[in-house]
């Protein structure tokens, strides 16, 4: 079962992001947040094994624990 946002320890939750990985369109490790680098767009993110559509604005970081993105303009932050 993937790691959900509430599964991170308090120390992991308050620490700055230590790793950034570009979305590939395939399943990846659960992240702590996503950052939109491309043009603002509706992006399908897989959250807790459910595909959810989000409108992501360019240059913004969102506290979403996702494992997959329909856009390669999304960066997963760990």
MODELLER restraints for C-alpha pairs under 7 A, 6 or more apart:
rsr = mdl.restraints
at = mdl.atoms
rsr.add(forms.Gaussian(group=physical.xy_distance, feature=features.Distance(at['CA:2:A'], at['CA:30:A']), mean=6.50, stdev=0.5))
rsr.add(forms.Gaussian(group=physical.xy_distance, feature=features.Distance(at['CA:3:A'], at['CA:30:A']), mean=5.95, stdev=0.5))
rsr.add(forms.Gaussian(group=physical.xy_distance, feature=features.Distance(at['CA:4:A'], at['CA:48:A']), mean=6.81, stdev=0.5))
rsr.add(forms.Gaussian(group=physical.xy_distance, feature=features.Distance(at['CA:4:A'], at['CA:65:A']), mean=6.35, stdev=0.5))
rsr.add(forms.Gaussian(group=physical.xy_distance, feature=features.Distance(at['CA:5:A'], at['CA:32:A']), mean=6.60, stdev=0.5))
rsr.add(forms.Gaussian(group=physical.xy_distance, feature=features.Distance(at['CA:5:A'], at['CA:65:A']), mean=5.52, stdev=0.5))
rsr.add(forms.Gaussian(group=physical.xy_distance, feature=features.Distance(at['CA:17:A'], at['CA:77:A']), mean=6.07, stdev=0.5))
rsr.add(forms.Gaussian(group=physical.xy_distance, feature=features.Distance(at['CA:17:A'], at['CA:78:A']), mean=5.30, stdev=0.5))
rsr.add(forms.Gaussian(group=physical.xy_distance, feature=features.Distance(at['CA:18:A'], at['CA:78:A']), mean=5.88, stdev=0.5))
rsr.add(forms.Gaussian(group=physical.xy_distance, feature=features.Distance(at['CA:19:A'], at['CA:77:A']), mean=5.85, stdev=0.5))
rsr.add(forms.Gaussian(group=physical.xy_distance, feature=features.Distance(at['CA:19:A'], at['CA:78:A']), mean=5.01, stdev=0.5))
rsr.add(forms.Gaussian(group=physical.xy_distance, feature=features.Distance(at['CA:20:A'], at['CA:75:A']), mean=6.32, stdev=0.5))
rsr.add(forms.Gaussian(group=physical.xy_distance, feature=features.Distance(at['CA:20:A'], at['CA:76:A']), mean=5.61, stdev=0.5))
rsr.add(forms.Gaussian(group=physical.xy_distance, feature=features.Distance(at['CA:20:A'], at['CA:77:A']), mean=4.58, stdev=0.5))
rsr.add(forms.Gaussian(group=physical.xy_distance, feature=features.Distance(at['CA:20:A'], at['CA:78:A']), mean=6.20, stdev=0.5))
rsr.add(forms.Gaussian(group=physical.xy_distance, feature=features.Distance(at['CA:21:A'], at['CA:75:A']), mean=5.54, stdev=0.5))
rsr.add(forms.Gaussian(group=physical.xy_distance, feature=features.Distance(at['CA:21:A'], at['CA:76:A']), mean=5.16, stdev=0.5))
rsr.add(forms.Gaussian(group=physical.xy_distance, feature=features.Distance(at['CA:21:A'], at['CA:77:A']), mean=6.57, stdev=0.5))
rsr.add(forms.Gaussian(group=physical.xy_distance, feature=features.Distance(at['CA:22:A'], at['CA:72:A']), mean=6.56, stdev=0.5))
rsr.add(forms.Gaussian(group=physical.xy_distance, feature=features.Distance(at['CA:22:A'], at['CA:74:A']), mean=6.22, stdev=0.5))
rsr.add(forms.Gaussian(group=physical.xy_distance, feature=features.Distance(at['CA:22:A'], at['CA:75:A']), mean=4.36, stdev=0.5))
rsr.add(forms.Gaussian(group=physical.xy_distance, feature=features.Distance(at['CA:22:A'], at['CA:76:A']), mean=6.10, stdev=0.5))
rsr.add(forms.Gaussian(group=physical.xy_distance, feature=features.Distance(at['CA:23:A'], at['CA:69:A']), mean=6.15, stdev=0.5))
rsr.add(forms.Gaussian(group=physical.xy_distance, feature=features.Distance(at['CA:23:A'], at['CA:71:A']), mean=7.00, stdev=0.5))
rsr.add(forms.Gaussian(group=physical.xy_distance, feature=features.Distance(at['CA:23:A'], at['CA:72:A']), mean=4.93, stdev=0.5))
rsr.add(forms.Gaussian(group=physical.xy_distance, feature=features.Distance(at['CA:23:A'], at['CA:74:A']), mean=5.60, stdev=0.5))
rsr.add(forms.Gaussian(group=physical.xy_distance, feature=features.Distance(at['CA:23:A'], at['CA:75:A']), mean=5.60, stdev=0.5))
rsr.add(forms.Gaussian(group=physical.xy_distance, feature=features.Distance(at['CA:23:A'], at['CA:76:A']), mean=6.45, stdev=0.5))
rsr.add(forms.Gaussian(group=physical.xy_distance, feature=features.Distance(at['CA:24:A'], at['CA:72:A']), mean=5.66, stdev=0.5))
rsr.add(forms.Gaussian(group=physical.xy_distance, feature=features.Distance(at['CA:25:A'], at['CA:68:A']), mean=6.15, stdev=0.5))
rsr.add(forms.Gaussian(group=physical.xy_distance, feature=features.Distance(at['CA:25:A'], at['CA:69:A']), mean=5.45, stdev=0.5))
rsr.add(forms.Gaussian(group=physical.xy_distance, feature=features.Distance(at['CA:25:A'], at['CA:70:A']), mean=5.50, stdev=0.5))
rsr.add(forms.Gaussian(group=physical.xy_distance, feature=features.Distance(at['CA:25:A'], at['CA:71:A']), mean=6.59, stdev=0.5))
rsr.add(forms.Gaussian(group=physical.xy_distance, feature=features.Distance(at['CA:25:A'], at['CA:72:A']), mean=6.49, stdev=0.5))
rsr.add(forms.Gaussian(group=physical.xy_distance, feature=features.Distance(at['CA:26:A'], at['CA:68:A']), mean=5.94, stdev=0.5))
rsr.add(forms.Gaussian(group=physical.xy_distance, feature=features.Distance(at['CA:27:A'], at['CA:67:A']), mean=5.55, stdev=0.5))
rsr.add(forms.Gaussian(group=physical.xy_distance, feature=features.Distance(at['CA:27:A'], at['CA:68:A']), mean=4.86, stdev=0.5))
rsr.add(forms.Gaussian(group=physical.xy_distance, feature=features.Distance(at['CA:28:A'], at['CA:67:A']), mean=5.05, stdev=0.5))
rsr.add(forms.Gaussian(group=physical.xy_distance, feature=features.Distance(at['CA:28:A'], at['CA:68:A']), mean=6.08, stdev=0.5))
rsr.add(forms.Gaussian(group=physical.xy_distance, feature=features.Distance(at['CA:29:A'], at['CA:67:A']), mean=5.71, stdev=0.5))
rsr.add(forms.Gaussian(group=physical.xy_distance, feature=features.Distance(at['CA:30:A'], at['CA:65:A']), mean=5.95, stdev=0.5))
rsr.add(forms.Gaussian(group=physical.xy_distance, feature=features.Distance(at['CA:30:A'], at['CA:66:A']), mean=5.43, stdev=0.5))
rsr.add(forms.Gaussian(group=physical.xy_distance, feature=features.Distance(at['CA:30:A'], at['CA:67:A']), mean=4.67, stdev=0.5))
rsr.add(forms.Gaussian(group=physical.xy_distance, feature=features.Distance(at['CA:31:A'], at['CA:65:A']), mean=5.10, stdev=0.5))
rsr.add(forms.Gaussian(group=physical.xy_distance, feature=features.Distance(at['CA:31:A'], at['CA:66:A']), mean=5.74, stdev=0.5))
rsr.add(forms.Gaussian(group=physical.xy_distance, feature=features.Distance(at['CA:31:A'], at['CA:67:A']), mean=6.66, stdev=0.5))
rsr.add(forms.Gaussian(group=physical.xy_distance, feature=features.Distance(at['CA:31:A'], at['CA:76:A']), mean=5.70, stdev=0.5))
rsr.add(forms.Gaussian(group=physical.xy_distance, feature=features.Distance(at['CA:31:A'], at['CA:77:A']), mean=5.68, stdev=0.5))
rsr.add(forms.Gaussian(group=physical.xy_distance, feature=features.Distance(at['CA:31:A'], at['CA:78:A']), mean=5.20, stdev=0.5))
rsr.add(forms.Gaussian(group=physical.xy_distance, feature=features.Distance(at['CA:32:A'], at['CA:63:A']), mean=6.43, stdev=0.5))
rsr.add(forms.Gaussian(group=physical.xy_distance, feature=features.Distance(at['CA:32:A'], at['CA:64:A']), mean=6.38, stdev=0.5))
rsr.add(forms.Gaussian(group=physical.xy_distance, feature=features.Distance(at['CA:32:A'], at['CA:65:A']), mean=5.07, stdev=0.5))
rsr.add(forms.Gaussian(group=physical.xy_distance, feature=features.Distance(at['CA:32:A'], at['CA:77:A']), mean=5.84, stdev=0.5))
rsr.add(forms.Gaussian(group=physical.xy_distance, feature=features.Distance(at['CA:32:A'], at['CA:78:A']), mean=5.29, stdev=0.5))
rsr.add(forms.Gaussian(group=physical.xy_distance, feature=features.Distance(at['CA:33:A'], at['CA:61:A']), mean=6.77, stdev=0.5))
rsr.add(forms.Gaussian(group=physical.xy_distance, feature=features.Distance(at['CA:33:A'], at['CA:62:A']), mean=5.52, stdev=0.5))
rsr.add(forms.Gaussian(group=physical.xy_distance, feature=features.Distance(at['CA:33:A'], at['CA:63:A']), mean=4.38, stdev=0.5))
rsr.add(forms.Gaussian(group=physical.xy_distance, feature=features.Distance(at['CA:33:A'], at['CA:64:A']), mean=4.81, stdev=0.5))
rsr.add(forms.Gaussian(group=physical.xy_distance, feature=features.Distance(at['CA:33:A'], at['CA:65:A']), mean=5.73, stdev=0.5))
rsr.add(forms.Gaussian(group=physical.xy_distance, feature=features.Distance(at['CA:33:A'], at['CA:76:A']), mean=6.15, stdev=0.5))
rsr.add(forms.Gaussian(group=physical.xy_distance, feature=features.Distance(at['CA:33:A'], at['CA:77:A']), mean=5.14, stdev=0.5))
rsr.add(forms.Gaussian(group=physical.xy_distance, feature=features.Distance(at['CA:34:A'], at['CA:61:A']), mean=5.69, stdev=0.5))
rsr.add(forms.Gaussian(group=physical.xy_distance, feature=features.Distance(at['CA:34:A'], at['CA:62:A']), mean=5.35, stdev=0.5))
rsr.add(forms.Gaussian(group=physical.xy_distance, feature=features.Distance(at['CA:34:A'], at['CA:63:A']), mean=6.62, stdev=0.5))
rsr.add(forms.Gaussian(group=physical.xy_distance, feature=features.Distance(at['CA:34:A'], at['CA:64:A']), mean=6.14, stdev=0.5))
rsr.add(forms.Gaussian(group=physical.xy_distance, feature=features.Distance(at['CA:34:A'], at['CA:74:A']), mean=6.51, stdev=0.5))
rsr.add(forms.Gaussian(group=physical.xy_distance, feature=features.Distance(at['CA:34:A'], at['CA:75:A']), mean=5.61, stdev=0.5))
rsr.add(forms.Gaussian(group=physical.xy_distance, feature=features.Distance(at['CA:34:A'], at['CA:76:A']), mean=4.74, stdev=0.5))
rsr.add(forms.Gaussian(group=physical.xy_distance, feature=features.Distance(at['CA:34:A'], at['CA:77:A']), mean=5.77, stdev=0.5))
rsr.add(forms.Gaussian(group=physical.xy_distance, feature=features.Distance(at['CA:35:A'], at['CA:59:A']), mean=6.82, stdev=0.5))
rsr.add(forms.Gaussian(group=physical.xy_distance, feature=features.Distance(at['CA:35:A'], at['CA:60:A']), mean=5.77, stdev=0.5))
rsr.add(forms.Gaussian(group=physical.xy_distance, feature=features.Distance(at['CA:35:A'], at['CA:61:A']), mean=4.27, stdev=0.5))
rsr.add(forms.Gaussian(group=physical.xy_distance, feature=features.Distance(at['CA:35:A'], at['CA:62:A']), mean=6.30, stdev=0.5))
rsr.add(forms.Gaussian(group=physical.xy_distance, feature=features.Distance(at['CA:35:A'], at['CA:74:A']), mean=5.69, stdev=0.5))
rsr.add(forms.Gaussian(group=physical.xy_distance, feature=features.Distance(at['CA:35:A'], at['CA:75:A']), mean=5.09, stdev=0.5))
rsr.add(forms.Gaussian(group=physical.xy_distance, feature=features.Distance(at['CA:35:A'], at['CA:76:A']), mean=6.56, stdev=0.5))
rsr.add(forms.Gaussian(group=physical.xy_distance, feature=features.Distance(at['CA:36:A'], at['CA:56:A']), mean=6.28, stdev=0.5))
rsr.add(forms.Gaussian(group=physical.xy_distance, feature=features.Distance(at['CA:36:A'], at['CA:57:A']), mean=6.41, stdev=0.5))
rsr.add(forms.Gaussian(group=physical.xy_distance, feature=features.Distance(at['CA:36:A'], at['CA:58:A']), mean=5.08, stdev=0.5))
rsr.add(forms.Gaussian(group=physical.xy_distance, feature=features.Distance(at['CA:36:A'], at['CA:59:A']), mean=5.57, stdev=0.5))
rsr.add(forms.Gaussian(group=physical.xy_distance, feature=features.Distance(at['CA:36:A'], at['CA:60:A']), mean=5.90, stdev=0.5))
rsr.add(forms.Gaussian(group=physical.xy_distance, feature=features.Distance(at['CA:36:A'], at['CA:61:A']), mean=6.68, stdev=0.5))
rsr.add(forms.Gaussian(group=physical.xy_distance, feature=features.Distance(at['CA:36:A'], at['CA:73:A']), mean=6.09, stdev=0.5))
rsr.add(forms.Gaussian(group=physical.xy_distance, feature=features.Distance(at['CA:36:A'], at['CA:74:A']), mean=4.73, stdev=0.5))
rsr.add(forms.Gaussian(group=physical.xy_distance, feature=features.Distance(at['CA:36:A'], at['CA:75:A']), mean=6.40, stdev=0.5))
rsr.add(forms.Gaussian(group=physical.xy_distance, feature=features.Distance(at['CA:37:A'], at['CA:58:A']), mean=5.52, stdev=0.5))
rsr.add(forms.Gaussian(group=physical.xy_distance, feature=features.Distance(at['CA:37:A'], at['CA:59:A']), mean=5.64, stdev=0.5))
rsr.add(forms.Gaussian(group=physical.xy_distance, feature=features.Distance(at['CA:37:A'], at['CA:73:A']), mean=5.35, stdev=0.5))
rsr.add(forms.Gaussian(group=physical.xy_distance, feature=features.Distance(at['CA:37:A'], at['CA:74:A']), mean=6.03, stdev=0.5))
rsr.add(forms.Gaussian(group=physical.xy_distance, feature=features.Distance(at['CA:38:A'], at['CA:58:A']), mean=5.70, stdev=0.5))
rsr.add(forms.Gaussian(group=physical.xy_distance, feature=features.Distance(at['CA:38:A'], at['CA:73:A']), mean=4.86, stdev=0.5))
rsr.add(forms.Gaussian(group=physical.xy_distance, feature=features.Distance(at['CA:39:A'], at['CA:58:A']), mean=5.36, stdev=0.5))
rsr.add(forms.Gaussian(group=physical.xy_distance, feature=features.Distance(at['CA:40:A'], at['CA:56:A']), mean=5.53, stdev=0.5))
rsr.add(forms.Gaussian(group=physical.xy_distance, feature=features.Distance(at['CA:40:A'], at['CA:57:A']), mean=4.27, stdev=0.5))
rsr.add(forms.Gaussian(group=physical.xy_distance, feature=features.Distance(at['CA:40:A'], at['CA:58:A']), mean=4.78, stdev=0.5))
rsr.add(forms.Gaussian(group=physical.xy_distance, feature=features.Distance(at['CA:41:A'], at['CA:55:A']), mean=5.61, stdev=0.5))
rsr.add(forms.Gaussian(group=physical.xy_distance, feature=features.Distance(at['CA:41:A'], at['CA:56:A']), mean=5.63, stdev=0.5))
rsr.add(forms.Gaussian(group=physical.xy_distance, feature=features.Distance(at['CA:41:A'], at['CA:57:A']), mean=6.73, stdev=0.5))
rsr.add(forms.Gaussian(group=physical.xy_distance, feature=features.Distance(at['CA:42:A'], at['CA:53:A']), mean=6.37, stdev=0.5))
rsr.add(forms.Gaussian(group=physical.xy_distance, feature=features.Distance(at['CA:42:A'], at['CA:54:A']), mean=5.47, stdev=0.5))
rsr.add(forms.Gaussian(group=physical.xy_distance, feature=features.Distance(at['CA:42:A'], at['CA:55:A']), mean=4.26, stdev=0.5))
rsr.add(forms.Gaussian(group=physical.xy_distance, feature=features.Distance(at['CA:42:A'], at['CA:56:A']), mean=6.19, stdev=0.5))
rsr.add(forms.Gaussian(group=physical.xy_distance, feature=features.Distance(at['CA:43:A'], at['CA:53:A']), mean=5.56, stdev=0.5))
rsr.add(forms.Gaussian(group=physical.xy_distance, feature=features.Distance(at['CA:43:A'], at['CA:54:A']), mean=5.34, stdev=0.5))
rsr.add(forms.Gaussian(group=physical.xy_distance, feature=features.Distance(at['CA:43:A'], at['CA:55:A']), mean=6.21, stdev=0.5))
rsr.add(forms.Gaussian(group=physical.xy_distance, feature=features.Distance(at['CA:43:A'], at['CA:56:A']), mean=6.80, stdev=0.5))
rsr.add(forms.Gaussian(group=physical.xy_distance, feature=features.Distance(at['CA:43:A'], at['CA:69:A']), mean=6.90, stdev=0.5))
rsr.add(forms.Gaussian(group=physical.xy_distance, feature=features.Distance(at['CA:43:A'], at['CA:70:A']), mean=5.91, stdev=0.5))
rsr.add(forms.Gaussian(group=physical.xy_distance, feature=features.Distance(at['CA:43:A'], at['CA:71:A']), mean=6.23, stdev=0.5))
rsr.add(forms.Gaussian(group=physical.xy_distance, feature=features.Distance(at['CA:44:A'], at['CA:51:A']), mean=6.11, stdev=0.5))
rsr.add(forms.Gaussian(group=physical.xy_distance, feature=features.Distance(at['CA:44:A'], at['CA:52:A']), mean=5.43, stdev=0.5))
rsr.add(forms.Gaussian(group=physical.xy_distance, feature=features.Distance(at['CA:44:A'], at['CA:53:A']), mean=4.37, stdev=0.5))
rsr.add(forms.Gaussian(group=physical.xy_distance, feature=features.Distance(at['CA:44:A'], at['CA:54:A']), mean=6.25, stdev=0.5))
rsr.add(forms.Gaussian(group=physical.xy_distance, feature=features.Distance(at['CA:44:A'], at['CA:69:A']), mean=5.78, stdev=0.5))
rsr.add(forms.Gaussian(group=physical.xy_distance, feature=features.Distance(at['CA:44:A'], at['CA:70:A']), mean=5.20, stdev=0.5))
rsr.add(forms.Gaussian(group=physical.xy_distance, feature=features.Distance(at['CA:45:A'], at['CA:51:A']), mean=5.57, stdev=0.5))
rsr.add(forms.Gaussian(group=physical.xy_distance, feature=features.Distance(at['CA:45:A'], at['CA:52:A']), mean=5.40, stdev=0.5))
rsr.add(forms.Gaussian(group=physical.xy_distance, feature=features.Distance(at['CA:45:A'], at['CA:53:A']), mean=6.33, stdev=0.5))
rsr.add(forms.Gaussian(group=physical.xy_distance, feature=features.Distance(at['CA:45:A'], at['CA:66:A']), mean=6.14, stdev=0.5))
rsr.add(forms.Gaussian(group=physical.xy_distance, feature=features.Distance(at['CA:45:A'], at['CA:68:A']), mean=5.59, stdev=0.5))
rsr.add(forms.Gaussian(group=physical.xy_distance, feature=features.Distance(at['CA:45:A'], at['CA:69:A']), mean=4.59, stdev=0.5))
rsr.add(forms.Gaussian(group=physical.xy_distance, feature=features.Distance(at['CA:45:A'], at['CA:70:A']), mean=6.53, stdev=0.5))
rsr.add(forms.Gaussian(group=physical.xy_distance, feature=features.Distance(at['CA:46:A'], at['CA:52:A']), mean=6.18, stdev=0.5))
rsr.add(forms.Gaussian(group=physical.xy_distance, feature=features.Distance(at['CA:46:A'], at['CA:66:A']), mean=5.44, stdev=0.5))
rsr.add(forms.Gaussian(group=physical.xy_distance, feature=features.Distance(at['CA:46:A'], at['CA:67:A']), mean=5.61, stdev=0.5))
rsr.add(forms.Gaussian(group=physical.xy_distance, feature=features.Distance(at['CA:46:A'], at['CA:68:A']), mean=5.02, stdev=0.5))
rsr.add(forms.Gaussian(group=physical.xy_distance, feature=features.Distance(at['CA:46:A'], at['CA:69:A']), mean=6.51, stdev=0.5))
rsr.add(forms.Gaussian(group=physical.xy_distance, feature=features.Distance(at['CA:47:A'], at['CA:65:A']), mean=6.34, stdev=0.5))
rsr.add(forms.Gaussian(group=physical.xy_distance, feature=features.Distance(at['CA:47:A'], at['CA:66:A']), mean=4.74, stdev=0.5))
rsr.add(forms.Gaussian(group=physical.xy_distance, feature=features.Distance(at['CA:47:A'], at['CA:67:A']), mean=6.50, stdev=0.5))
